[in-house]
């Protein structure tokens, strides 16, 4: 890496980079939408942890959360937004660059 490269550090989206949120984003990236219980099972997060991380991603505009009732039971559906998809694509590119820039 040249000194010019080191003066411009790679920007990693720390909101996505956090392991639990990265799991949520990777799951939502490959589906149109997912419900809360599906994400709980796929990520291994507890109800409270998943809810907390969902709120952070929603506040950033990366996901949409829709709450409804099915047979009088609450049902929560999550979907990645266009902004979330763009941020995740940028995150993937930044991570690839980190590894591409490593000396062999």
C-alpha positions, 0 to 999 in steps of 0.5 A, spaced: 500 500 500 502 506 498 502 512 502 497 515 498 492 509 499 493 510 507 491 517 507 484 515 505 482 510 509 476 505 507 470 507 510 466 501 513 459 502 515 459 501 522 452 500 523 452 494 518 458 492 521 456 490 528 455 482 527 448 482 529 446 487 524 450 484 519 446 477 520 440 481 519 442 485 513 445 479 510 438 475 511 434 480 508 438 482 502 437 475 499 429 475 500 423 480 499 421 480 506 422 476 512 418 475 519 420 476 526 420 469 528 424 467 521 430 472 523 430 470 530 431 463 528 436 464 522 440 469 527 440 466 533 438 472 537 433 473 542 427 477 542 430 483 545 436 483 541 433 482 535 428 488 536 433 492 539 438 491 532 431 492 528 430 499 531 437 501 529 436 499 522 430 502 521 432 509 524 437 509 519 432 507 513 435 501 512 429 496 513 422 497 514 418 494 519 410 492 518 406 490 524 400 487 523 395 481 526 394 474 524 389 470 527 389 476 533 396 474 534 402 480 532 406 479 526 412 483 524 415 483 517 421 486 515 424 488 508 430 492 506 429 498 503 432 501 497 437 505 501 439 499 505 440 495 499 445 501 497 448 501 503 449 494 504 452 494 497 457 499 499 459 495 505 460 489 501 465 493 496 468 496 502 470 489 505 472 486 499 477 492 498 480 491 505 481 484 503 484 486 496 489 491 499 492 486 504 499 484 502 500 477 499 
